[in-house]
Amino acid sequence: MQKDSRPTEGLRRSVADVYAAELDYLVERRRRLGDQDVDPSSLQAERPRAGTAIAPRVAHGTVGLALSGGGIRSATFSLGVLQALSHLDLLKFVDYLSTVSGGGYVGSCVTSLLTSDPRAGVRPAGRDPGAFPLGFSGADREAPEVRHLRDYSNYLVPRRGILSLGVWRLVAAYLGALILNLIAPLSGLGFLFVAGTLILSWLATAQWAWGWSYLRWLAAGLGVITAAWLVAPYLAAWTKRARDVLMAGAAVAVAVAMALGFLIAAPWAYYELVGLVLGSQPVALGQLEGGLKVFGFCKGPAPRECQHVEGTVEDLRGALQVAGARVGGGQTTLQHLVDGIWDTQLTIANKGLAGDLYFAGPEVELIRALGEAGFTIGEGRALDSLMTVLFPILAAAIPAAVIGYLKRSLWIFGFAAAGLLAAVEIVHFGEWLSREDYPTLVEWYPRLFVIAVVSGFVINVNRVSLLNFYRDRLADAYVIRRSSAQIVTSDRIRLRDVLPTNNGPYHLVNATLNLSGSRDLSLRGRRSAHFLFSKLYCGSPRVGYAPTGAYARGRLELATAMAVSGAAVSPQMGSATKPGLAVLMALLNVRLGQWLPNPAVHLRAGLVFWHYFFLKELFSLTDENDWYVFVSDGGHFDNTGLYGLLERRCKTIIAVDCGADPTRKFEDIANIMRKARIDFGIDIQLDLGKLHGDGTSPRAAAGFQVGKIVYPPNQGDVGGEGRLVYIKPTMSEDLHESEDLLEYARNHPTFPQETTGDQFFDEGQFESYRELGYQLTKAGFAALGPRWLR
């Protein structure tokens, strides 16, 4: 892909430009409603003429409805909320429909139905034209569209069963995408490996003395890394001053490990000396084990994640005793070594340490392997034996490094150890190939180069991700239209073409711009920014906005925007991004996020080398400065959908918070409160006391609360106060639930906060969440009075 160096003023727009275009849409929508309660004149306040750029104003009196993330749970509960608002004839007041993830399922359903049927609207059932398509039809029977949603509550696999087409389609989609996804890293790594091996094979043959000297330093460095990795996390866990303890522990570990590594790798270390060292190790480890217990007695019990260290030391002692016996007997064959490794692994597992095997196991293998390899130095077979010993350890060191990082341990030591092991193995393998298969290797070099380069242009990382399967399943369920008496998929609706008659709320589809690799220090905690898809503009305050008709060549579809907004499983997940986990997820193609054009960069048509962006995703180097940006689930930045509405300074906001919150900690609403104060100076005042409950059950005094939004003066706006209606799935004490709802709650104690991992609703589950959303919203607004939104 080529980047245009010319100014991008023709595409990039500011927030004021975006808001001005939205105002034109909202004015026309209110005018078409023809309802005296919804006056379009307030939207023209302080604006000289239509089309003029203007910063958002509280005085415009806009109303926003935010449907949060939460998968199918949020979609179904929000359906009940929408039905209640329509039934009360309040949906007509909603100017903005802001959705995230699961809330976007049902939000996109509303948008697609209103797009395909210009006669549809947001009014109560029976009012034709303008009736809400997801409302009730005659005699309070639900509309065919609602029956369709109920039938597709298992949207990922509509027909369950091991032999169902949906299951095999999922399996085939994943395996096919995985194979294509692995072509890129395997061909690239193969090319680099062969190139490195050709070079190192020459060094190992022509410069044998130098190669052995290099190898000794690798062995010594490996000992340093291993010792520090084993000791430092244990000591650091007892104090918050982890860095100070790490430095002190590393200093001791370096001194000891360098001495041990030098003895093992030195050319004069005959087996008698190594045997002496190994013989002394069990005694030293016994002393270390006792010292750790005394230290634990003085400081208190070790944290749970470090309690395995004492057991590991004990296993190290036994392993070294076995290794010493084998060295003394001269048994250095590969079979004996493999048997010893398996014996030690089984010993650790049988002692109940299997959960920490990847964290502690490699140290056992490494120390024993270095000891046994040290014996062979005296026999003149050092290179072969040491490399053969280290090969199986490499398989354990790599997952140890990744999982060690996830445990907040010294991940850098783990990765460094894996790198050293790989380098040592390449030295050995290169020396072997130089004798055996050098001609074959030379033949493979250009082949792998061609595969690596061509696949980089041909294999689009977006097309081999799981998003396409996810998008298609969501579209079958939610992006629909009525055709005669049938409900059919309408997944080809382009985002720029939605709502051509302005007969519905302006839809804001929220996503996350991932910025793990950004150099901006203000993003060090967030690692992300808000990203928006909408009918008129797509983009972010961080990179600017581009007209939707020109963005991604105008081909972006509503179904794709909905799916990206719900791309929860992704290597890059905003502030939740973990570099070690990102590597595994990217390689295994467990990824739903998408690389989309950067609105800040004007792109010419051309080829894209997708390997480059795959590597950025793999190593968490995503930023805002490249031709493409990585976009994922909106919940990775703001799971409530409130950010865009607060940026537009809406006078009234109805927030439906369906994020997973079984202990009622209200993390999502607290997160947006902080971001609103930091980014906009907006103060949200909301008393959640009645919604907290006792923390042990999903029941609380209320599930509906009214708060206040204090907007400060900004860009010509004098500011003022707004209103926030907060709705959370709750079995509230003052709610007049139907008996079937009470029965479901009795038989499902976690209702209505069942795990988001459950995306396979049955009929009773679907109806219970829908009915709860309907009842809570209807009762809450009835208490406020019929003219509260006017």
N, C-alpha and C positions, 0 to 999 in steps of 0.2 A: 504493500500500500504506500502510495506517495502522499506526502503531506504538503498542502498548499501553503506557501509562505506569504500569500497575500492577506490583507486584513480580512477578518471574518465578520465585519459589520453587517453583511448582507444576511447572515443567519442568526447570530447571537443576539439575544434580547435580555433586557433586565426584568426584575420583578415588576416594576412599574408598567412596562410594556405588556407583560403577561396579564396583569390585573386589569388593565384598560380593555384588553380584548375580551376578558371574561365578563366585565361589566356590560359590554354590548350584548353578549349572549343573555345575561340575566335580565336586562331591561326588556329584550324581546320576549323572553319566556314569561315574565310577569304580564306583559301586555297581552300575550296570547291567552293567558288564563282568564282574563276578563273578569277577575274577581276583585271587588272593591276592598276586600281585606288585604289584598296583596298589591300595594301601590308601587308602580315602577318609578315614580318621580323621586323617591328618596335616594335611588341609586345614582341620580344625576347631581347630587349635592356637591358643590365646590368643584364642578367640572364644567369648563366652558363649552365644550362640544364633544360629541361622540368621537371615539378613536384617539383622543388626546391621552398621552401617557399620564398616569396619576398613581401615586402611592396609595395603598389601602387606607380606608377611612372607617372608623367606628360609626360615624354618622350615617354611613350608607345603610346601616341596619340589616346587613346580610345574616342569614341563618344557615348554619352548617350542621350536618348529621354525620358523625364519625362512627364507622363500624370497624371494630378492632380485629386483630389477628386472633387465631385460635382454631384454625382448620374447620372441619365440618361442624364442630360444636358452635363456633361463632357464626357460621353461615346459617345454621338452623335457628339459633336463638334470635339472630338479627332478622330473620324472615318474620318471626312473630312480632318483633318491634315494628317493622315496616307495615305489617298488616294492621296493627293497632293504630298507628299514626294515620293510615289511610282511612280506617273505619271512623276515627274521630275527626276526619277532614282537616288534619294538621299537616299532612305531607305536602300540601300545596305551599306552605310557608318555607319549605326547605329549598334554599338556593344552591347549596353545595352538598354533594354526597362524597365524602372522603372515606376511602376504604383501604384496608391493609389485609393482605394474606387471606385468611378465611372469610373475613368480612367482604373482601373483594369478590368472592364466589357469588354471593347473592346480589351484591351491588352490580356486578357485571351482568347478572341475569336480568335485573331491572333495566339496565341500559340497553341490552340487546333486544328485549321485548318492546321497549318504547321506540327503538330505532326501526324495527321491522314493521311496526303498526303505528302509523302517524295518528290514528284515531285514539290510541291508548293514552293514558295520563296517570295522574296521581290521586284522582278523586275517589270517593267511596264507591263500592260495588253498586251496580244498577244505574249509575249516572253515565249515560252514553250520549255523546262521546266523552272521553276523558277518564274512563274507569281504570282503576289500578289493576294491571293484569295478574298480579299475585294475590288479589283479594278474594272475596267470596262471591260466588255466582248466586243464582236464584235459590231461595229457600236456605240460604246460608251454606250451600254446598261449596266445597272448594273448587277452584278453577282447575282446568286440565293442566295448566302450567305447574300448579302446586303439586298435583298428583305425580307429575313427571319428576319433580325434585324429590318427592318421597320415594319413588321407585329407584332413583339413582343415589340414595343415601350411601350406598357402597360404591362411590364413583370410581375408585381405582380398579376394583374388580367387581362389576355389577352382579355377575353370577359366580358365586363362590363355589369352591370344590377343586380338587387337584386336577380334574380332567376338564375343567371349564376353559373356554377359549380365552377368557380374560387373564387367567393365571398363566397360561402358556404364552400369551402375548407379552405379559410383563417379563417373564423369564427370557424370552427371545429378544425383547428390546434391550434388556440389560446386558445379556451376553454378547449380542452383536455390537452394541456400543462399546463394551469393555474391550473387545478385540481390536476395534478400530482405534480406540483411545490409547491402547498400549503400543500400537505400531510406532507412534511418534517417539515416546521415551526409549523404547527398546532399540529402535534403529539408531537414534542419536547416541545412546549410551554404547551401543555396539561399535559405532564408528569411532568414538573417543577411546574405547577400550582397545580396539585394534591399533589405533594410532599410537596410543601410549605403550602398548605391548611391543610394537615394532621398535620404538625408540629404546625402551628399557631392556629389550632382549639384546640389543647391540651393546648397551652399557654392561649388562650382566656377563656378556661373553668377552668383549674386548677390554673391559675395565673391571676385571674380577676383584682385584684388591680394593679398588674404590667402592665397588658395590657392597663388599662385605663390611667396610667401614661404615657406609651409610646404613646398612642393616643393623649394626650394633647400636647406632644412635636411635634408630626407630624402636628397637627393643627397650632401650633405656627410657625413651619418652613414653612408651606404652606403659611401662611400670609406674612412672610418675602419674600419668593420667588415672590409671586404675586405683592406685593408692588414695589419691585425692578424692576420686569418685566414691570410694567405699567409706572413707572416714568422715569427710567434711559434712555430708547431710545429717549424719547422726548427731554431731556436736552442735550444728547450727539450729537444729529443731528445738533446742531448749531456750533459745533466746530470740528476741526480735532483732537483735543486732547481728543478723546473719552474715553481713559482709565482713565485720571484724573477726568473727569466729572463723569464717571461711579463709581469710588471709592467714590467720595464725595456724589453722589446721593444715592449710596448703603448704606453708613454709616447712613444717615438720615433715609432711608427707613427701615433699620434693627431696629433702635431704636423705630420708630413708630410702625412697624408691630409686633415686639416682645411684646410691651405693649398691643396692640389690641388683638393679639393672646392669650396672657396670660389671659386677661379678658374673652375672649370667652371660653377658655378651662378650666378655674379654677373651681374647684368643688363648690366654694361658689358664683358663678356668677348666682344668681337667675334672673328670668325674668325681675324684676324691673330694675336691674342694666343694663342688656343687652338692655332693652328698652330705658334706658337713653343714652347708647352709640349709639344705632341706631338713636335715636332722634337727637343727636348732629351731626351725620354724614352728613345729607343734608346741614346743615349750613356750616360745614367745607369744604364740596365739593364745595359749592357755592363760598366760599372764594378762594379755589384753582382754580376754573374756572376763576374768576376775575383776580387772580394773573397771570395765564397763558396768558391771553389776554394782560395784562400790560407788561409782559415779552416779548411777541411777538411784541408789539408796539415799545419797546425799541430796540430789537435786529433785527427787520425786520420780514417779513412773515415767518411762519414755512415752512420747506421743505414739499413737497407734501405728502411724506410717513408718516409724523407726524401730518398732519392737522386734522386727525380724533380724536386726543387725546382730544381736547377741547369738541368735541361732545360726546366722550365717558364719560368724566367727568359729562357732563350734564345728560346723561342717567343713570350713576351711582347714581346721586342724586335722580332721579325719582324712580329708582329701590329700593333704600334704604328706601325711603318714603313708598313705597308699602309694603316692608318687615316689616318696623316698625309698620305699621298699622295692619298687620297680626299678628305680635307678640303680640301687645297690645290686640288684640281680641282673642288671644289664638288659632288662626287657624293654625295648624301645620300639617295638613294632606298632604299626598303625592299628592293628586289631586290638592290642592291649590298651592303647590310648582311647579308642572309641568305647571299649567296654568300661573303662574308668570314668569317662564322661557320663555315660548313661547311668552308671552306679551312683554317681554324685547327684545327678538330676533326680533320680528316683528317691534318694535319701531325703533331699530337700522337700520333695512333694509329699512324701509319707509323713514328714514332720509337720505338715500343715502350712508349709510356706509356699504352696503352689501359686497363691495369688501374687506373691512377690518374686516369682522365679525370674522374670525378665529383668527385675530391678537388681537382684543380688546374684543370680546364677552365673553370669559371665565372669565375675571375679574369681569364682571357684575354679572354673575351667582355665582361666588365663594364668593364674599363678602356678597351677600344676603343669600346664602346658609349657610355660617358660622353663620350669625346673627340669622337666624331662628333656626338652630340647637342649638345655644347657649341657646335659651329659654327653650328648652326641657331638658337641664341639670338639671334645678330646679325640673323637674317632674320625674327625675330618669330614663329617657329613652334616655340618651345621645348617647350610642353606636348605637342602632338601628336607631335613627333618623338621626344622623350625617352621618352614612354610606349610608342610603337610599338617603339622599340628595346629597352625593358626587358621587353616581353611574352615574347619567346622565351627570355630569360635566366631568367625565373621557372621555366620547366620544368626548367632545369638546376640552379637554386639549391636547390630543395626536395630532390631526391635527394642533392645535395652535402651538405646539412646532415645528413641522416639517416646517410649512409655516413660522413661525417666524424666523427660521434659514435661510430659503431661502431669506428672506427680510433683511438679515444681522443684525437682531436684536439680543437680548440676548438669543440665542437659548439654552444655557446651563440651563437657568432658566426654560425655557419651558419643557425641558426633565426632569429636576429635579422635577418640579411640577407634571408631568405625573407619574413619578416613585413613588412619595409620595402618590398620589391619588390611584395608583394601590395597594400600600402596605396597605393603610388604608382599601380599599375595601376587600382585601384578609383577613384581620383580622376579618372584619364583616362576610364575607361569610364563613370563617372557623368556626366561632362560631355558625353560623346557621346550617351548615352541621353537626357539632358535635351533634346537637340535632335531626336532621331530617334524613340525608342520610349517615351517617358514614359507615355502612356496604357496601352500593353500591359504595362508593368512594374507599374503600379498594379493591374491586373487579376490579375496573377500573385501579388501579395503575399498576399492572403487564402487563395488556393489552397494555396500552399506552407506557410502556417501550419497549415492544417487537416491536410495530409498529414503534417507533422512531428509534430503532437500526437497524431493518431489512430494513426499507425504506432508511436509510442512505447508505447502501451498494447496494441496488437494483436500486434506482432512481438516475440515472446519470444526474447531472444538465446540462450537455451539450446536452443530448438527449431530454430534456423537454423544452429547450429554443426555441425561434422562429427562430434560425439560420437555422435549418433544412428546414423549409418552405421557408425561404429567399434564401437559397442555391439552392434548387430545382427549384425555379422560375427563378433565375439567370441562372442556368445551362441550362434550357430549351431554354432560349433566346440566350445565348452567348457561352456556351461550346458545340460546335457543330462540325459536320463533314458532308461531302457530301457522300451520299450513292446512287449510280446510279443517278437518277434525283431528289432525295429527300434530304432535309436537316434534319438530325436527331440529337438527343442529344447524346453527348459523355461525360457524366458527370462522368464516372468511370476512367478517365485518372488519374493515380497517378502522383504526382508531380515529382517523381524521374524518370519517364519514358517520360517526355515531350521532344520534339525536339531530337529524337534519331539520326537524321542525321545532326544535327547542321545547319539546313537550315533557322534559324531565329535568331534574336537578343536574347541575354541571358536575360531571364525575371526575374526581381527583383520585387516581390510582397511585398509591404511595409505594415506593421501593427504597432501597438503600444503595448509595454509591460507596463502594468499598475502597478504603484509602490506607491499607495497612502499611504500604511502602512510602507514604507521603512524608516529606521532610518538615511539614508544618507542626510545630510543637503543640499547637492548640488541639491537635487531633490525637495526641499520644494516648489518651484514654478511650476516645470514641472509635478511632480508626475508621470512621465512616462519616457520611453526610446524607442529608435528605435528597431523594431523587423522585421526580414526578413524571407520570404519564397522564396526558389529558387530550381532549379533542383538539385544542388549539396549539398547545405548546408542550414540549417534553424537555426535561433538564433538571437543573439543580441550582440553588443559589451559589454553590461552590464553583460551578463551571459555566453558568449561564444557561439560557434556554434557546431552543431552536424550534421553529414552526413545525408542527407535527406533519404537515403536508410535505415538508422537505426532509425531515429527519428520517434516517434510515431509508432514504429514497421514497418516503411516503408509504412504505409497505407494512409498517408496524400494525399488527392486528390487535383488537380488543382481547382476544383469547390469550395472546402472547403476553400482553401487559398484565393481565390477571394472573397468569402462571408465574411470571417473574416476581410479581408482588408477593406471591406465596412460595417462593423458592427457599424454603426454610433450611433444607439440607444442602450445604454448600461448603467447599473448602474455605471460602471467605465469608465470615458472618459478623461483620462489624466488630464491635468491642468483644464479642465472644470468640474471635478468631484465635486459634491455637496453631502456631506454625508446624509443630510435629504432626498434629492431626490433619492439617491441611495437606501435607505431603501424602499421607495414606489415602485420604478421600479423593484427591486428584488422580492418583495413580489407579485407584480402584473404580474410578468414574462414578463415585457417589457425589454427584454434583448437579444442581438444578439452576444455579446462577448463570447469567449470560454476559458475554462481551458485547457491548453496544457502542455505537459511534459516540465519540465525545462531542457534546454540543459546542464546546469551546474551540474545536478544530474543524476547519473546513476541509472535507475529504474529496479528493479526486477519485474517479473510478480507477481501479487497479487491483493487482494481486495482493493478498495478505499472507504473510508468513506466520501461520497460526502457532507454530512451535514457540515463537517468541512470547506470545500471550499465555500459552499454556505454562511456560516456565515461570512467568510472573505470578500466575495463580498458584502454581506448585509451591513456590518459595515465599508466598505472601508479600509480593513486591508491587501490588496494585496501587496505582496513584491516579492523580487527576491530570497529568501532563501528557499522556500518550494519546495515540489516535483513537484507541478504544478504551472504555472504562468498564469495570466489572460491577454489575448490578445484581442484587439479590433481594431476598425477602425484606419487605418494609419493616417488619418487626425487629430486624437487626439494628435499626436506628430508633424507631418509634412504633411501638406495637398498638398504640391507641388510635392513630390516624388524626390526632389533634394538631400536629405540627403545622401542616399546611393551612388549616383553618385559623390558627392563631396568627400565622404570618399574614393572613388576609384580614385580620382584626375583625372577625365576625362578631356581631352584636350578641347573638345567641348561638350556643353550641349544645347539641345533644350528643353526648358521648356514651356509646355502648361498649363497655369494657368486658370482653369475653376471653381475655388471656388466661392461661392456666394459672390458677391461684388457689390451690387446695387449702393452704394455711392462712389465706386472706392477709397477705402482707402488702398487697396493693403496689407491687414493684413497678408495674407499667405506668400507672398514673403518677407515681412519685417521680419516675424518670422524666416524663414530659413536663412536670412542674419545674424540675431543675433546668431542663433545656430551655424552656420558655423564659425563665428568669435570666439565664446566662445569655441567650442569643437575642432576645427581644426586649428584655426588661419587663416582661409581663408577669404579674403576680396572680396566681390562681389560688383562691381561698375556698377550700372545700372541707367541710367537717365530715369525716368518715367514721365518726364514733359509732353510729347506729349500724354501720355496715360491717364492723369488725367481727362481731360475734365473740365466742369464747376461744376461738383458735383451734378448737378440736372437732368442729363439725361445720358443714356448709350453711347452717342456719344462722340467721342474724335478725336483728330487729327490723331492718329495712333493706331493700335492694335498689332504692330510688332516692336520690338526694339532689338538692339544688345548691349550687355554689355561686361564687362571684369571680369575675375576671376583671382585673384592673389593668387597663392599657395606658402606658405612659405616652406623653406627646412624642410624635415621630414624623419627620419629613412633611411638615405642614399639617399633620393631624393633631388636634388638640388632645386626643386621647379620650378617656372616659371609662365607664364601667360596662361590662357585659355580663351575661348570665350563662352558667354552665349547668346543664341537666346531666347527671351522672347515673347511668343504669348498669347494674352488675348482676349477673345470674345469681340469684339468692332465693332460698326457700324462706322468705321473710315471714315474720310472725303476724304481720297485719295484712297478709295477702289472703284473699278468699280463693284458695286453690280448689280445683275440681278434684274429685275423689280419685280419679285415675292418676293424676299428678302426684297426689300423696302416696298412693300405692307404689308408684315407681320409685319415689324417694325412699320409702321404707325398705325396698328390696335392693336398692343401689345406694349404699351409704355415702358414696363420694359425689353423688349427683347434687348440684349441677356443675361440679368441678372435676369431672372425669378427665383422665389424661388426654392430652392432645395427640398422643401416639395412637389413640383409637380413632381411626378414620373410616371405620366400617360400622355405621349405625344401622340398627334394625328398626323395624316400624315403630315399636314402643319408644325407643330412645329418641328417634326423630320427632315424634309427636310430643313427647314430654318437654324437650327443649323449645320447640316452637310454641307450645302452649304457655310455657313459663314466660317467654319473651313477650307474648301477647298480653298475658294477665298483668305482669309487672308494669308494662308501659301504659296500659289502659287505666289501671288503678292509680298510677302516679300522676298522670295528666288530668284525670278526673278530679283528684284532690286539689290541683292547681287552679282549676276553673277553665271554662270553655274559651275564654278570651285571653289566656295567659300569653300565647305566642303572638297575638295581634299587636 
